[in-house]
Structures are given as structure tokens and as C-alpha cells.
Amino acid sequence: MKKKALWIVLVLLVIAFLAYLYKIGGAESYDVTMINNKGEEIGVIRLNETNAGVLLGINLRKLKPDGEHAIHIHEKADCTPLDSFTNAGGHFNPTHVEHGMKNPKGYHAGDMPNIKPDKKGNSVTQILNRKITLLEFDIDDRKSVFDRDGSAIVIHDGADDHMSQPAGAAGKRVACGVIKHK
């Protein structure tokens, strides 16, 4: 009888573990409301946890048209003051590496490809960030954006050159949104 009870407990533990893994694999999603330097809402970026990283579904308007804009995860959940969003801090960089997706040493968790608005200043696109997670804890090599002081998404006036230190020479911060729990 002891062997049968042990097998039942083992099977229940395996089922509980698989249910836990299923919850991790895509259950988290957050909407980040983006504001510009005037405090106007300019759209939403939906963050979805996937097994490969966080997928950002970008739906923005009122950006400078026909150019490229840098978009980064920043280290603090604070989009003040409106004229500069400097309280969002620097790029989210929990592994303390250099900036730039073209950097031969690798890049940090806040780095992402530039976005390209259309002629009307709208940007509807997706970006997969393989270095972050929406879980409360780090998973594999992905770092949680819900660290001690939270995180924000910041859009810059110009393109990120993906090499210059510390932030890609992308210019003024023109939009910001706090990543916060539901």
C-alpha cells in the first residue's frame, strides 16, 4: 500500500508542476498607456508573456512621422517630469552590460529595435524582447521588469544607433509609459 500511495503523490506533484509551467508560458499580459511630453495619451503597448520572451504589441499615434524612434525599457516606473521623463532612469540593465544591439559584447535587457511610424505618425507593430519577463521573478536568462523600482517604456525622438554609450544617441525622450501590475 505504501508504494501505491507514493506513486499517487508523485503523479499529483507532476501534474501540479505541469500546471505551474502552463501558467508561466503565456498567462501574463499588461497594457501600458503611453503619454507624450504634453501629458496626452498617444496609444497603448500591450505586453504579452511568451515562452520566448515578452511580445510588445505597439499601437501608437502622434509620433514624428517618417523617421525612426528608439524604444527602450527603462529602469524605473516613473514618467515624470513630463518635459523629459528623466525619472524613468536609464535603460533597464540588470546584467550591467554595454548598450547596443550591434555591440559585439552583446546588449542589455532594455535594448530593442527602432520603431518606424508612417506618414501620419502612427506605429502599429510588434517587437519580441527575449531578455525580459513579466513574471515576478527571473526565468532562465530573462529578467523581471517588476524589480524593486519597477520599469517603464520610453520612446525617443530619434533612432538608436545601437552602438553609442550609454543610450544609442537617440535624443530627447518624447513618450513614456509605466509598466504596472493590474
Backbone bond lengths (Angstrom), bond angles and torsions (degrees), N, CA, C in turn:
res aa  C-N    CA-C-N  psi(-1)  N-CA   C-N-CA  omega(-1)  CA-C   N-CA-C  phi
1 M - - - 1.443 - - 1.529 111.39 -
2 K 1.325 117.86 -33.43 1.457 120.83 -179.04 1.523 111.27 -64.36
3 K 1.336 117.32 -38.67 1.466 120.14 179.28 1.526 110.85 -64.90
4 K 1.323 117.28 -41.34 1.450 120.60 -179.95 1.543 110.36 -63.48
5 A 1.319 117.60 -43.70 1.466 121.80 179.00 1.523 110.36 -63.73
6 L 1.319 117.25 -39.74 1.459 121.19 178.49 1.527 110.49 -63.12
7 W 1.327 117.42 -42.66 1.461 121.17 178.31 1.533 111.72 -63.78
8 I 1.319 116.62 -40.20 1.461 120.86 178.86 1.528 110.12 -63.00
9 V 1.322 117.22 -44.71 1.464 121.34 178.54 1.528 110.12 -62.60
10 L 1.318 116.73 -42.72 1.457 121.07 179.66 1.525 111.40 -62.43
11 V 1.313 117.44 -44.50 1.463 121.64 178.81 1.534 110.10 -63.14
12 L 1.315 117.72 -42.60 1.466 120.63 178.65 1.528 111.49 -63.91
13 L 1.311 117.92 -38.08 1.460 121.18 176.99 1.527 111.11 -64.83
14 V 1.318 117.23 -41.87 1.468 121.04 178.46 1.528 109.86 -63.61
15 I 1.320 117.84 -43.42 1.468 121.24 178.74 1.524 110.18 -62.69
16 A 1.327 118.32 -43.35 1.470 121.48 179.02 1.529 110.68 -63.19
17 F 1.328 117.25 -40.34 1.460 121.05 179.86 1.531 110.63 -66.14
18 L 1.320 117.83 -42.82 1.464 121.29 178.42 1.536 111.00 -64.52
19 A 1.329 117.55 -38.33 1.465 120.41 176.66 1.529 110.22 -64.21
20 Y 1.315 117.33 -39.04 1.462 122.08 176.95 1.530 110.65 -62.71
21 L 1.334 117.25 -45.48 1.459 120.53 178.51 1.519 111.44 -63.49
22 Y 1.306 117.34 -37.01 1.462 120.30 178.12 1.526 110.39 -62.67
23 K 1.335 117.37 -41.80 1.465 121.16 178.88 1.523 110.28 -62.39
24 I 1.322 118.57 -39.66 1.461 121.62 -179.73 1.518 110.58 -65.47
25 G 1.302 119.23 -35.64 1.450 122.69 -168.61 1.507 117.23 -75.45
26 G 1.306 121.34 24.59 1.448 118.43 174.67 1.514 114.22 148.00
27 A 1.312 118.31 11.24 1.447 120.38 -175.01 1.523 113.28 -82.05
28 E 1.311 118.90 -21.44 1.452 121.29 -174.30 1.527 111.51 -89.62
29 S 1.332 115.97 134.26 1.459 120.54 171.25 1.528 108.37 -151.20
30 Y 1.330 115.32 144.98 1.455 122.37 -178.03 1.517 109.10 -139.58
31 D 1.331 116.14 142.06 1.455 121.54 172.99 1.522 108.12 -101.09
32 V 1.321 116.51 127.70 1.456 122.60 178.91 1.528 107.20 -109.62
33 T 1.324 116.34 115.43 1.461 121.77 177.66 1.522 107.92 -80.86
34 M 1.319 115.92 124.55 1.463 121.27 -178.36 1.529 109.51 -98.12
35 I 1.340 115.93 138.00 1.458 121.80 176.88 1.527 109.19 -122.84
36 N 1.334 115.20 153.73 1.464 119.54 177.05 1.535 109.76 -97.49
37 N 1.324 117.13 -174.29 1.462 121.63 -176.91 1.531 113.56 -67.62
38 K 1.325 117.42 -11.19 1.469 121.49 176.15 1.525 111.19 -94.73
39 G 1.334 116.93 -2.78 1.456 121.14 -177.47 1.515 113.64 84.56
40 E 1.331 117.64 7.98 1.461 122.78 179.37 1.535 110.15 -81.77
41 E 1.325 115.60 139.03 1.458 119.66 173.39 1.523 108.23 -71.29
42 I 1.346 116.25 129.01 1.466 119.92 -179.72 1.522 112.58 -116.31
43 G 1.324 116.82 8.36 1.451 119.92 177.32 1.513 112.10 139.87
44 V 1.325 113.60 -169.50 1.459 121.53 -175.32 1.522 109.87 -133.15
45 I 1.311 115.34 143.70 1.453 121.28 169.33 1.524 106.69 -116.94
46 R 1.331 115.91 117.64 1.471 120.89 179.04 1.527 108.58 -91.30
47 L 1.307 115.50 125.53 1.460 122.07 177.73 1.522 108.61 -101.21
48 N 1.330 116.92 126.71 1.461 122.09 179.03 1.515 109.79 -124.97
49 E 1.315 115.88 125.69 1.467 121.85 175.46 1.525 108.25 -71.81
50 T 1.327 116.72 130.91 1.460 122.00 174.32 1.522 107.60 -130.04
51 N 1.297 116.68 171.87 1.465 119.86 176.81 1.524 112.23 -67.04
52 A 1.332 117.87 -20.59 1.466 121.92 -177.13 1.523 113.21 -98.35
53 G 1.332 118.52 -9.28 1.457 122.32 -176.45 1.516 109.76 145.86
54 V 1.329 116.20 -162.33 1.460 120.68 179.54 1.529 108.76 -101.99
55 L 1.324 115.48 124.92 1.455 122.13 177.97 1.524 108.01 -93.18
56 L 1.332 115.75 122.57 1.456 122.03 178.04 1.521 108.70 -98.50
57 G 1.322 116.88 116.12 1.458 122.62 175.00 1.522 107.88 -95.32
58 I 1.315 116.83 104.71 1.458 123.05 -171.35 1.527 109.95 -95.51
59 N 1.330 115.79 127.89 1.462 122.23 177.42 1.531 106.85 -140.79
60 L 1.339 116.44 89.90 1.460 122.55 -173.59 1.520 111.43 -124.54
61 R 1.317 115.42 157.55 1.462 122.66 175.83 1.529 107.94 -139.18
62 K 1.319 116.64 172.96 1.466 123.59 177.23 1.530 114.09 64.43
63 L 1.336 117.24 25.89 1.460 120.14 172.90 1.527 108.58 -89.81
64 K 1.315 116.90 163.69 1.464 120.29 175.26 1.529 107.38 -62.17
65 P 1.345 117.29 123.17 1.471 119.84 -174.85 1.526 113.33 -73.83
66 D 1.317 113.72 158.55 1.470 123.28 171.57 1.518 115.15 55.25
67 G 1.270 117.88 33.17 1.463 120.82 175.19 1.516 108.56 -138.18
68 E 1.299 115.80 -172.27 1.457 120.45 175.04 1.513 108.71 -113.35
69 H 1.322 114.97 147.14 1.452 122.06 177.60 1.528 108.90 -126.81
70 A 1.328 115.32 134.92 1.458 119.67 172.27 1.519 108.66 -72.00
71 I 1.312 115.83 144.32 1.464 122.24 174.24 1.521 106.54 -134.31
72 H 1.331 115.65 129.73 1.461 121.20 -176.66 1.521 110.65 -138.88
73 I 1.311 115.38 156.57 1.457 121.32 164.66 1.527 105.22 -87.08
74 H 1.328 117.06 129.62 1.464 121.74 178.45 1.521 110.08 -107.99
75 E 1.328 115.68 162.72 1.459 122.05 -165.09 1.520 116.45 -78.77
76 K 1.325 120.27 -13.02 1.462 120.86 -177.18 1.523 111.38 -132.20
77 A 1.322 115.72 145.05 1.464 122.42 -179.95 1.523 110.01 -85.17
78 D 1.339 116.08 66.76 1.461 120.49 -176.63 1.529 109.50 -150.58
79 C 1.317 116.56 113.55 1.470 121.66 -178.96 1.519 111.21 -105.08
80 T 1.307 116.26 48.04 1.460 121.50 175.48 1.522 108.18 -126.95
81 P 1.319 117.53 160.32 1.460 128.23 -16.06 1.526 110.53 -70.40
82 L 1.327 115.73 158.02 1.464 121.13 -175.70 1.521 113.66 -57.58
83 D 1.319 118.10 -35.91 1.464 119.25 -174.31 1.524 113.38 -71.03
84 S 1.369 117.09 -16.85 1.468 118.06 -175.93 1.527 114.92 -142.49
85 F 1.307 118.21 -17.07 1.478 123.13 -176.84 1.539 112.24 53.25
86 T 1.323 117.51 27.97 1.467 120.12 -175.79 1.525 113.67 -67.11
87 N 1.335 118.25 -22.49 1.460 119.46 179.48 1.529 112.75 -69.91
88 A 1.335 117.18 -9.00 1.471 120.15 173.86 1.528 111.10 -71.81
89 G 1.335 116.58 -10.37 1.455 120.75 178.04 1.521 112.38 74.11
90 G 1.311 114.72 -163.16 1.461 121.14 179.01 1.517 111.62 -83.66
91 H 1.305 115.27 -171.29 1.465 119.85 178.54 1.524 110.65 -65.45
92 F 1.333 115.30 147.14 1.459 121.93 175.58 1.517 107.77 -65.06
93 N 1.318 116.89 112.62 1.461 122.04 -171.45 1.530 110.35 -143.71
94 P 1.336 117.50 63.22 1.465 120.07 -175.76 1.528 114.23 -67.48
95 T 1.322 117.94 -15.89 1.472 120.33 179.59 1.523 112.49 -97.69
96 H 1.340 116.65 0.14 1.473 122.50 174.60 1.530 113.09 55.90
97 V 1.332 115.43 53.00 1.459 120.92 176.31 1.530 108.66 -112.88
98 E 1.313 116.72 173.59 1.455 121.04 -179.56 1.524 111.20 -74.72
99 H 1.330 114.76 164.34 1.459 122.09 179.45 1.530 111.48 -82.76
100 G 1.318 115.63 152.09 1.450 121.33 165.27 1.510 116.22 116.18
101 M 1.321 115.87 121.56 1.460 120.73 178.55 1.522 112.14 -69.49
102 K 1.349 117.64 -15.60 1.468 121.55 175.13 1.529 111.27 -97.98
103 N 1.314 117.04 2.14 1.457 121.86 -178.04 1.536 109.08 -69.63
104 P 1.328 118.15 125.19 1.468 119.89 -178.61 1.528 113.35 -63.56
105 K 1.334 117.35 -17.45 1.466 120.78 178.79 1.527 111.97 -88.79
106 G 1.314 116.72 0.60 1.461 120.48 -176.69 1.512 110.72 100.91
107 Y 1.308 117.18 -178.27 1.464 122.10 -176.35 1.520 109.72 -136.64
108 H 1.346 115.18 165.64 1.460 118.44 -176.93 1.529 112.38 -94.22
109 A 1.320 114.65 172.72 1.468 121.61 -171.75 1.524 113.58 -64.43
110 G 1.328 118.69 -23.59 1.459 120.83 -179.07 1.510 114.55 -82.48
111 D 1.320 117.71 -13.72 1.470 121.90 -177.52 1.523 111.72 -74.66
112 M 1.341 114.84 136.94 1.456 121.02 176.19 1.523 108.87 -147.64
113 P 1.330 118.12 162.41 1.468 120.62 177.20 1.529 111.52 -63.22
114 N 1.307 116.60 153.34 1.465 122.02 176.55 1.522 110.44 -65.48
115 I 1.340 115.66 154.68 1.466 120.72 172.87 1.523 108.30 -105.51
116 K 1.338 116.48 151.68 1.471 122.23 -175.49 1.528 109.91 -126.28
117 P 1.343 117.16 96.83 1.465 119.47 177.75 1.528 111.82 -65.03
118 D 1.329 115.21 157.66 1.474 120.49 176.84 1.532 110.31 -80.63
119 K 1.326 116.25 -171.31 1.468 121.81 -176.87 1.524 113.44 -65.91
120 K 1.322 116.75 -15.28 1.465 120.66 178.00 1.526 112.24 -100.21
121 G 1.329 117.16 -0.03 1.464 120.67 -179.79 1.513 114.23 86.48
122 N 1.340 116.93 16.14 1.463 121.62 178.67 1.523 109.91 -96.79
123 S 1.320 115.30 143.99 1.462 120.44 175.82 1.524 108.57 -134.07
124 V 1.316 115.67 115.08 1.458 122.33 176.21 1.519 106.12 -124.94
125 T 1.325 115.40 107.61 1.458 120.22 -175.55 1.523 109.95 -159.14
126 Q 1.312 116.22 179.25 1.462 122.07 176.16 1.521 109.34 -131.38
127 I 1.334 114.49 146.06 1.458 121.70 174.62 1.525 107.31 -134.38
128 L 1.325 117.39 135.58 1.460 121.98 174.19 1.526 108.50 -102.14
129 N 1.326 116.57 119.48 1.460 121.46 174.70 1.523 107.32 -101.44
130 R 1.331 116.09 109.78 1.464 122.64 -176.27 1.525 113.65 -83.05
131 K 1.336 117.21 0.57 1.467 119.83 -174.85 1.523 114.04 -110.14
132 I 1.340 117.58 2.20 1.458 119.66 179.88 1.521 110.95 -126.11
133 T 1.341 114.83 164.26 1.454 121.66 174.75 1.524 108.42 -139.69
134 L 1.336 116.15 154.86 1.454 122.67 175.85 1.520 111.58 -95.77
135 L 1.308 116.79 2.50 1.452 120.86 176.98 1.525 109.51 -75.23
136 E 1.302 116.69 164.84 1.463 121.70 -179.32 1.528 112.28 -75.49
137 F 1.311 116.89 -5.19 1.460 121.56 -175.44 1.517 108.88 -139.91
138 D 1.333 115.77 159.05 1.462 120.03 176.13 1.520 109.01 -68.64
139 I 1.314 115.89 147.18 1.461 120.45 177.72 1.524 107.75 -135.64
140 D 1.306 116.19 125.19 1.459 122.68 -172.95 1.537 107.94 54.12
141 D 1.333 118.43 -126.92 1.470 121.12 179.03 1.526 112.11 -94.52
142 R 1.320 117.46 6.67 1.465 121.40 -178.37 1.525 110.30 -90.95
143 K 1.329 115.87 136.25 1.462 121.75 -176.26 1.526 110.85 -103.64
144 S 1.332 116.19 140.11 1.461 121.31 -178.87 1.525 110.84 -72.04
145 V 1.337 115.62 132.72 1.467 120.41 175.12 1.524 110.66 -75.74
146 F 1.328 117.30 -9.69 1.459 121.86 179.30 1.530 110.27 -97.85
147 D 1.329 115.02 52.81 1.460 118.92 175.14 1.522 108.61 -77.61
148 R 1.312 118.09 -168.32 1.458 124.64 -173.61 1.527 113.51 -50.34
149 D 1.336 118.17 -43.12 1.462 120.55 -176.10 1.525 113.24 -112.64
150 G 1.326 117.33 16.10 1.458 120.77 176.22 1.511 113.37 68.86
151 S 1.322 116.85 -167.18 1.465 122.67 -176.72 1.523 110.21 -149.18
152 A 1.323 115.25 166.14 1.461 121.90 177.37 1.524 108.63 -140.70
153 I 1.320 115.88 161.95 1.457 121.88 171.01 1.523 106.45 -105.85
154 V 1.325 116.75 130.09 1.463 121.61 -179.80 1.526 109.03 -124.69
155 I 1.335 114.94 137.18 1.464 121.93 175.05 1.522 107.56 -112.85
156 H 1.324 115.43 136.09 1.463 121.80 -178.58 1.524 110.43 -103.65
157 D 1.340 115.31 161.53 1.451 122.72 -178.62 1.533 112.81 -65.64
158 G 1.323 117.11 -33.69 1.456 120.89 -177.49 1.521 112.33 -118.94
159 A 1.308 113.80 -177.59 1.464 121.19 -179.58 1.521 110.84 -79.65
160 D 1.310 116.03 149.60 1.462 123.12 171.47 1.527 106.86 -82.84
161 D 1.331 117.20 128.50 1.468 119.43 177.63 1.527 111.68 -82.16
162 H 1.307 117.54 -4.03 1.471 125.58 175.98 1.528 114.02 60.94
163 M 1.328 116.47 20.66 1.471 120.33 176.62 1.528 112.80 -138.10
164 S 1.347 117.91 -43.59 1.463 121.61 -174.53 1.521 111.00 -60.28
165 Q 1.323 116.29 143.77 1.451 122.63 179.63 1.522 109.21 -102.70
166 P 1.300 120.22 143.38 1.465 125.52 1.19 1.525 114.27 -96.31
167 A 1.366 118.44 -0.45 1.466 118.22 -170.18 1.520 115.44 -138.95
168 G 1.306 119.64 14.60 1.456 120.65 172.57 1.505 116.92 84.94
169 A 1.342 118.23 12.77 1.472 122.17 177.35 1.520 112.01 52.35
170 A 1.337 116.69 43.15 1.461 121.69 -173.57 1.527 114.06 -90.88
171 G 1.288 118.20 -4.59 1.457 120.16 176.42 1.509 114.55 85.10
172 K 1.323 114.43 -164.48 1.459 124.13 -174.62 1.534 111.57 -58.69
173 R 1.313 115.21 147.98 1.466 122.23 173.47 1.522 108.10 -81.47
174 V 1.337 117.12 120.35 1.470 120.43 -174.06 1.525 114.07 -112.77
175 A 1.322 117.77 -10.52 1.467 120.88 177.62 1.520 109.07 -154.32
176 C 1.335 114.79 151.00 1.466 119.52 -177.51 1.521 109.22 -152.52
177 G 1.323 115.49 149.55 1.454 121.83 174.33 1.507 110.16 -150.07
178 V 1.330 117.16 134.58 1.446 122.74 -178.92 1.528 109.79 -83.46
179 I 1.319 115.68 133.26 1.465 121.38 174.06 1.522 105.76 -88.22
180 K 1.354 116.57 111.86 1.451 118.49 -176.91 1.515 110.84 -133.67
181 H 1.339 113.71 157.61 1.467 120.42 178.77 1.512 110.70 -65.40
182 K 1.310 114.57 151.74 1.475 120.96 177.77 1.509 109.79 -66.86
